């Protein structure tokens, strides 16, 4: 086990702020998780999204595009940040402490969160299907559909359908993937160190560092990262990234998010390169390109039919689409890294609080968001107004729950790695004391 604690001769450099903290990556992690709340709040407004609890009567295509856009980079960005902080934590504490920390911060929330949320979300989904007149789609017999929702929920939970073969991890699948990726990376690293020897392993990592540095400084990433991503996207069942909500092991998404994790891991080994993403117009050009590609991708079917009337979608069409998808993904990721490094690279109480609260908020948001969606689904009101109303109610409520019930409790210590002082103490006080839990998230 000692071999795995060895670090290469090329040590990570300190953040450019000189504080020992990576504020921009902390803020970016909070942004990626909170974006998930806005993402799921849009689900009920996507036309024909019958896999969701309910479809709003005023569903609109713009929400489908918004989800399509976010889905192309949101979780990939999160796993890259997870890899960045994983290398930081392993380098700082060693393998044994890393494993213990990840068990408390990832494994336990995954297990306990699923045990709590699965029956709650099952009940809410039955409520939504009942409100939308779609109980048949859940497999509930016609003779039972007149029963109250709570009785249907109890019957579902106490029957075999609650733990069916299609194990549904809800939105907690990302924790499951993190656990598997942690195990794989630690296992591969241990094997390489012991099989190659510490010195040969160090030489190999230095060569990889130099290649990564050349890619960043020479702008090779514009084609290297998409080229590495497209073959993984071809493994997916759909044209894009699958959502592994109903399986214990799904190789295509594990490989894709594992790639993002490794890139984040390598990025922490050379943190001086982060500044390259924020120089000049680079981050702006990346974000504009990613946004533009997302519009083209969303209209790809119409564009394809206009150029090739009546032509089928074959391997060439899919290659073109997935190439744009991979390019949009990395444009958004690198652009956001550059933007946050440029504007959030110093201690900011707002982003500090967002980074701390975002983990709980993402874990807890689904029942609240979906319940409000069901309540407003049949209102004769513009979709944009209802969407804004859902966000305006759910997000402040989630922050309030975090602040009142989580932040200063054992649950906050479990999720954030520390228990903050009393409510009268400000976040700046914790910052002065050197507390930075989200760095190790």
C-alpha positions in Angstrom: 0.0 0.0 0.0 2.9 2.3 0.5 3.6 2.3 -3.2 0.3 3.9 -4.0 1.1 6.8 -1.8 4.2 7.6 -3.9 3.8 10.8 -5.9 5.6 11.7 -9.1 8.5 14.0 -9.1 6.4 16.6 -10.8 4.3 17.9 -7.9 1.1 19.9 -8.4 1.6 23.7 -8.1 -0.4 25.9 -5.9 -3.4 27.9 -7.2 -2.6 31.3 -8.7 -4.4 33.0 -5.8 -1.7 31.9 -3.5 -4.2 30.8 -0.8 -3.8 27.1 -1.2 -7.4 26.8 -2.4 -8.9 26.3 -5.8 -11.8 28.7 -5.5 -12.7 28.6 -9.2 -13.1 24.8 -9.2 -15.1 24.9 -6.0 -17.5 27.4 -7.6 -17.6 25.4 -10.8 -18.5 22.3 -8.9 -21.4 24.1 -7.2 -22.5 25.5 -10.6 -22.5 22.0 -12.2 -24.6 20.5 -9.4 -27.1 23.5 -9.2 -27.5 23.3 -13.0 -28.9 19.9 -12.4 -31.8 21.4 -10.5 -32.6 23.7 -13.4 -32.2 20.7 -15.7 -34.7 18.5 -13.9 -37.1 21.5 -13.4 -37.3 21.6 -17.2 -38.2 17.9 -17.6 -41.9 18.2 -17.3 -42.0 20.9 -20.0 -40.4 18.8 -22.7 -43.0 17.5 -25.2 -43.7 13.8 -25.0 -41.3 13.2 -22.1 -43.5 10.4 -20.7 -40.7 8.8 -18.8 -41.0 11.7 -16.4 -43.6 11.9 -13.6 -45.8 14.2 -15.6 -45.8 16.2 -18.8 -47.0 19.8 -18.6 -50.0 20.8 -20.7 -48.0 23.7 -22.1 -44.8 21.8 -22.9 -42.5 23.7 -25.2 -39.5 22.8 -27.5 -37.2 25.4 -25.9 -37.0 23.3 -22.8 -36.1 20.2 -24.8 -33.3 22.2 -26.4 -32.1 23.5 -23.0 -31.9 19.9 -21.7 -30.2 18.8 -24.8 -27.6 21.6 -24.4 -27.0 20.9 -20.7 -26.8 17.1 -21.1 -23.9 17.5 -23.5 -21.5 18.8 -20.8 -23.0 19.0 -17.3 -22.1 15.6 -15.9 -18.8 15.4 -17.9 -17.8 18.7 -16.2 -18.7 17.3 -12.8 -16.6 14.2 -13.3 -13.7 16.2 -14.5 -13.9 18.3 -11.3 -14.2 15.1 -9.3 -11.0 13.8 -10.8 -9.3 17.1 -10.0 -10.2 17.0 -6.4 -9.6 13.3 -6.1 -5.9 13.8 -7.0 -5.7 16.7 -4.6 -7.1 14.6 -1.8 -5.0 11.5 -2.6 -1.8 13.7 -2.8 -2.7 15.4 0.4 -3.8 12.5 2.6 -2.6 9.3 1.1 -4.6 6.2 -0.1 -6.0 4.9 3.2 -7.3 8.3 4.3 -8.6 8.9 0.7 -10.6 5.6 0.9 -12.0 6.4 4.3 -13.0 9.9 3.2 -14.7 8.7 0.0 -16.6 6.1 2.0 -18.1 8.7 4.3 -18.7 11.4 1.7 -19.8 9.3 -1.3 -20.7 5.7 -0.4 -22.8 6.4 2.7 -24.8 9.3 1.1 -25.4 7.0 -1.9 -26.8 4.1 0.2 -28.7 6.2 2.7 -29.9 8.7 0.1 -31.3 5.9 -2.1 -33.1 4.2 0.9 -34.8 7.5 1.7 -35.4 8.9 -1.8 -36.5 5.8 -3.7 -39.8 5.2 -1.8 -40.5 9.0 -1.8 -39.9 9.3 -5.5 -41.9 6.1 -6.2 -44.9 7.8 -4.4 -44.4 11.0 -6.3 -44.2 9.2 -9.7 -47.4 7.4 -8.9 -49.0 10.7 -8.0 -47.9 12.3 -11.2 -49.1 9.3 -13.3 -52.5 9.5 -11.5 -52.7 13.3 -12.2 -51.8 12.7 -15.8 -54.1 9.7 -16.3 -51.2 7.4 -17.1 -51.3 4.8 -14.3 -51.4 2.1 -17.0 -47.9 3.1 -18.1 -46.6 2.1 -14.6 -48.2 -1.3 -14.9 -50.9 -0.7 -12.2 -54.0 -2.9 -13.0 -57.2 -1.1 -13.9 -59.0 -2.5 -10.9 -56.5 -0.8 -8.6 -56.3 2.6 -10.2 -59.2 4.0 -8.2 -57.2 3.5 -4.9 -55.6 6.5 -3.2 -52.0 7.3 -4.3 -50.6 6.4 -0.9 -52.1 2.9 -1.1 -50.8 2.4 -4.6 -47.4 3.6 -3.4 -47.4 1.2 -0.4 -48.4 -1.7 -2.7 -45.7 -0.9 -5.1 -43.0 -0.5 -2.4 -44.0 -3.7 -0.6 -44.1 -5.8 -3.8 -41.4 -7.1 -6.0 -41.7 -4.1 -8.4 -39.9 -1.9 -5.8 -36.7 -3.9 -6.2 -37.1 -5.1 -9.7 -34.4 -6.3 -12.1 -34.2 -2.8 -13.5 -32.6 -1.3 -10.4 -33.3 2.4 -10.6 -30.7 4.6 -8.9 -32.7 7.8 -9.6 -30.4 10.9 -9.9 -27.9 9.2 -7.5 -26.3 7.2 -10.3 -23.5 9.7 -10.4 -22.4 8.6 -7.0 -22.5 5.0 -8.1 -20.3 5.9 -11.1 -17.9 7.8 -8.8 -17.5 4.8 -6.5 -16.6 2.5 -9.4 -14.2 5.1 -11.0 -12.5 5.7 -7.7 -11.9 1.9 -7.3 -10.7 1.5 -10.9 -8.3 4.5 -10.8 -6.8 3.4 -7.4 -6.5 -0.2 -8.6 -4.9 0.7 -11.9 -2.5 3.1 -10.2 -1.5 0.5 -7.6 -0.9 -2.1 -10.3 1.2 0.3 -12.4 3.3 1.4 -9.5 4.0 -2.2 -8.4 4.3 -3.7 -11.9 6.6 -0.9 -13.3 8.3 0.2 -10.2 8.0 3.7 -8.7 10.8 5.3 -10.9 9.4 3.9 -14.2 5.9 5.0 -13.2 7.1 8.5 -12.4 8.8 8.7 -15.8 5.6 7.6 -17.5 3.5 10.2 -15.7 6.0 12.9 -16.5 5.7 12.0 -20.2 1.9 12.2 -19.9 2.2 15.6 -18.2 4.3 16.9 -21.0 1.9 15.6 -23.6 -1.0 17.3 -21.8 1.0 20.5 -21.5 1.7 20.5 -25.3 -2.0 19.9 -26.0 -3.1 22.9 -23.8 -0.4 25.3 -24.9 -0.7 24.5 -28.6 -4.5 24.3 -28.7 -4.5 20.7 -29.7 -7.3 20.0 -27.3 -9.7 21.4 -30.0 -9.4 18.0 -31.8 -7.6 15.7 -29.4 -10.3 15.6 -26.7 -13.2 15.2 -29.2 -11.3 12.6 -31.1 -10.9 10.6 -27.9 -14.6 11.1 -27.0 -16.3 10.1 -30.2 -15.5 6.4 -30.0 -17.0 6.3 -26.5 -20.1 8.0 -27.7 -20.5 5.4 -30.4 -20.9 2.8 -27.6 -24.1 4.6 -26.4 -27.5 3.4 -27.3 -28.7 6.8 -28.2 -27.2 9.7 -30.2 -25.5 11.3 -27.3 -24.8 10.3 -23.7 -27.1 7.7 -22.1 -28.5 8.1 -18.6 -27.6 5.0 -16.6 -30.6 5.2 -14.2 -31.6 1.5 -14.4 -28.5 -0.6 -14.2 -25.8 -1.5 -11.8 -23.1 -1.4 -14.4 -23.1 0.4 -17.7 -19.7 0.4 -19.5 -20.3 3.2 -22.0 -21.0 5.9 -19.5 -18.4 4.6 -17.1 -15.7 4.9 -19.8 -16.8 8.4 -20.8 -17.0 9.8 -17.3 -13.8 7.9 -16.5 -12.1 9.7 -19.3 -13.3 13.1 -17.9 -12.2 12.0 -14.4 -8.7 11.2 -15.6 -8.4 14.5 -17.4 -9.3 16.3 -14.2 -6.8 14.1 -12.3 -4.1 15.1 -14.8 -5.1 18.7 -14.6 -4.4 18.9 -10.9 -0.9 17.6 -11.6 -0.3 20.8 -13.6 -2.6 23.5 -12.1 -0.5 26.2 -13.8 -2.1 25.2 -17.1 -5.6 26.2 -15.8 -4.8 29.9 -16.5 -4.4 29.1 -20.2 -8.1 28.5 -20.5 -8.9 32.0 -19.3 -6.6 34.0 -21.5 -7.9 36.5 -24.1 -10.9 35.3 -26.1 -10.2 31.6 -25.6 -12.9 31.0 -23.0 -15.4 33.2 -24.9 -14.8 31.5 -28.2 -15.2 28.1 -26.6 -18.5 29.0 -24.9 -19.9 30.6 -28.1 -18.8 27.6 -30.2 -20.4 25.2 -27.7 -23.7 27.1 -27.7 -23.7 27.3 -31.5 -23.0 23.6 -31.9 -25.8 22.8 -29.5 -28.3 24.6 -31.7 -27.1 22.8 -34.8 -27.3 19.5 -33.1 -30.8 20.1 -31.9 -31.9 20.9 -35.4 -29.7 18.2 -37.0 -32.6 16.1 -38.2 -34.2 19.0 -40.1 -30.8 20.1 -41.5 -30.0 16.6 -42.6 -33.4 16.3 -44.4 -33.0 19.7 -46.0 -29.5 18.7 -47.4 -30.3 15.1 -48.2 -34.0 14.8 -48.7 -35.3 11.3 -47.9 -31.8 10.0 -47.0 -31.5 7.6 -44.0 -29.4 8.3 -41.0 -26.4 6.0 -41.4 -22.9 5.7 -40.0 -21.8 8.9 -41.7 -24.6 10.9 -40.3 -24.0 9.6 -36.8 -20.3 10.3 -37.0 -21.0 13.9 -38.0 -23.5 14.3 -35.2 -21.3 12.7 -32.5 -18.3 14.8 -33.7 -20.3 17.9 -33.1 -21.5 16.6 -29.8 -18.0 15.8 -28.6 -16.8 19.2 -29.8 -19.6 21.0 -28.0 -19.0 19.1 -24.9 -15.3 20.1 -24.6 -15.9 23.6 -25.8 -18.4 24.1 -22.9 -16.1 22.4 -20.4 -13.0 24.3 -21.3 -14.9 27.6 -21.7 -16.5 27.3 -18.3 -13.2 26.4 -16.7 -11.7 29.6 -18.2 -14.7 31.8 -17.3 -14.8 30.6 -13.7 -11.0 30.9 -13.4 -11.2 34.5 -14.7 -14.1 35.7 -12.5 -14.2 33.4 -9.5 -10.6 32.6 -8.6 -10.7 34.5 -5.3 -12.5 33.8 -2.1 -16.2 34.8 -2.6 -18.7 34.2 0.2 -21.5 33.5 -2.3 -19.7 30.9 -4.3 -18.2 29.4 -1.0 -21.8 28.9 0.3 -23.0 27.6 -3.1 -20.1 25.1 -3.2 -20.9 23.8 0.3 -24.7 23.6 -0.1 -24.8 22.2 -3.7 -24.1 18.6 -2.8 -27.1 18.4 -0.4 -29.3 20.5 -2.7 -28.7 18.1 -5.6 -29.3 15.0 -3.5 -32.5 16.4 -2.1 -34.0 18.4 -4.9 -35.9 15.8 -7.0 -39.0 15.2 -4.7 -39.5 19.0 -4.2 -39.1 19.9 -7.9 -41.3 17.1 -9.2 -44.0 17.8 -6.6 -44.3 21.4 -7.7 -44.2 20.3 -11.4 -47.3 18.1 -10.7 -49.1 20.8 -8.9 -48.8 23.3 -11.8 -48.9 20.9 -14.7 -52.5 21.6 -15.6 -52.5 25.3 -15.0 -53.3 27.4 -18.0 -50.2 29.5 -17.8 -47.2 30.1 -20.1 -44.6 27.4 -19.7 -41.8 30.0 -19.1 -43.7 31.5 -16.2 -44.4 28.1 -14.6 -40.8 27.1 -15.0 -39.6 30.3 -13.3 -42.2 29.7 -10.5 -40.9 26.1 -9.9 -37.3 27.4 -9.7 -38.3 30.4 -7.6 -40.0 28.1 -5.0 -37.8 25.0 -5.1 -34.3 26.6 -5.0 -34.8 29.0 -2.0 -36.6 26.2 -0.2 -33.7 23.8 -0.7 -31.2 26.5 0.4 -33.3 27.1 3.5 -33.4 23.4 4.3 -29.7 23.2 4.0 -29.1 26.2 6.1 -31.5 25.3 8.9 -31.3 21.5 9.0 -28.0 20.5 7.5 -25.2 23.0 7.6 -24.5 23.0 11.3 -25.4 19.3 11.9 -23.8 15.9 11.7 -25.4 15.6 8.2 -23.5 18.7 7.1 -20.3 17.3 8.5 -20.9 14.1 6.6 -21.6 15.8 3.3 -19.1 18.8 3.6 -16.4 17.2 5.7 -16.8 19.7 8.5 -19.4 21.1 10.8 -19.6 24.9 10.5 -19.9 27.2 13.5 -23.3 28.5 14.7 -25.6 30.5 12.5 -24.3 33.7 13.9 -20.8 33.0 12.6 -20.3 33.9 9.0 -18.7 31.9 6.2 -15.8 34.3 6.2 -15.0 33.2 9.7 -14.7 29.6 8.5 -12.6 30.7 5.6 -10.2 32.5 7.9 -9.8 29.3 10.0 -8.8 27.5 6.8 -11.9 25.4 6.3 -12.3 24.5 2.7 -14.4 21.2 2.6 -15.5 21.4 -1.0 -11.9 21.2 -2.1 -12.1 17.5 -1.1 -15.6 16.8 -2.5 
